[in-house]
Amino acid sequence: MEAAGETPASRAALRYVLTAAAVAALTATTLGYDVGIMADAALYVKDDFDLTDGLNELIIGSLNFISAFGALLGGPAADAFGRRPSVWICCALYLVGTALMAAAPNWGILLLGRVVTGLGVGVAFTVCPVYVAELAPAELRGRLTTLFDISINGGILVGYVVGYICDLAIQDPAAKWRTMLALGAVPPLVVIFFLGLLPESPRYLIMRGRLSDALDVLTKTLGSEGLARDEFESIMSAIGGGAAAAKPTADDVKDAAAASDDEDDLDLSLTPSATQEPATWEEILFPRTRVLQRALFIVMGLAFWQQATGSEAVLYYSATFLREAGLKSRGEMLLGNIGLGFCKLFPECLSLLYVDALGRTRPLIFSSLWMTASITCLGLAYALGWGGVVVVLLLCSFMFGFSVAIGPFTWVVAAELLSMRYRAKGTMLGAYPNAKLDPNLNPNPNPNPNPNPNPNPNPNPN
């Protein structure tokens, strides 16, 4: 925001938006934390409850499997209750699920906890990118929406680090995995603590006819009543021709006018027809316009290919790669996972610098070509026996290619392509196949065929 440093009001508005985006994106940390922490905790869970390989896979993979169905709930929840209350719902599901997992007396309760947490993850995947995109000013929207994917990868890295620390600091195996899982409650608690200070999406408020509330939020996020009025009229114009209007009351229109210094500057002629109900399922599943058809095709296609690239599978097979590199002990492999997590996180942080400068198409093409070259060389490395160090370097190169664009840009594109009326349910359609393709559905692709326990077990469940 170019004017961010010019006045105290604009600086306060920038801090307000950044805080809201960071808090909302923090909900994604829970999914990343689970991926990272289960790399270590799964072994202790299996031993403590004496689980078979199949049952252990079911318990671990259930979270991602259920998150696909949670994504189906996220769109209707965001439209029915609002964006901010839906963030609260996903945090409540996180806390209940974490409590069940950490205190589980048997594997059945542990599985129930992962199911509840998975529902929260699915809701977060749909709601949080939409909330951030609708709250952020246009010039910051790309960078702030990428925070969601950055939070996932930050959570993975934190999970690896916490697992390593707990492994060193706690002696009792049962206390180790329970502590690891219980610490997953920290991110949703932080979000709930700050959520009361954050606004509802102004676009959702307009869609529901709460015009004065929307103007108030826009003033806080833009730092100027004049800019807020301009943005207000822009949003109203964008949705002014829709049907199924949620008519604003006379008091709403009066309050909206009162919020402006100059009533003539605010185009209230738009208000009787500009507010809309969210799109119906029929409109989403059977789009009638080519524009909407293309937008949904791109959103679902990007979400599909984000997982189909195999980036998450590479993470879950990381133990195999690390063994090839010569890392044998439990501590060495956990440290190796931490390094891999950093390689995945760092490029996504860099993407904040160029997401708006370079646009979307060129970085996505570059990311795809880089990943293709890296995975091809990785296959050749195995076929030609190039050695473990080369394999690990190519693994990091592949994760770099994913994280520079395809990882963080998918949800940015979804939020930008879909108009406000279709955004929640449209994003949900992208989140559903994205979660269904997650390799955590089979989190142990390399079970140890040896019936005798390995004195140095693989710290990654895969």
Beta strands, then each sheet from edge to edge (+ up, - down):
end
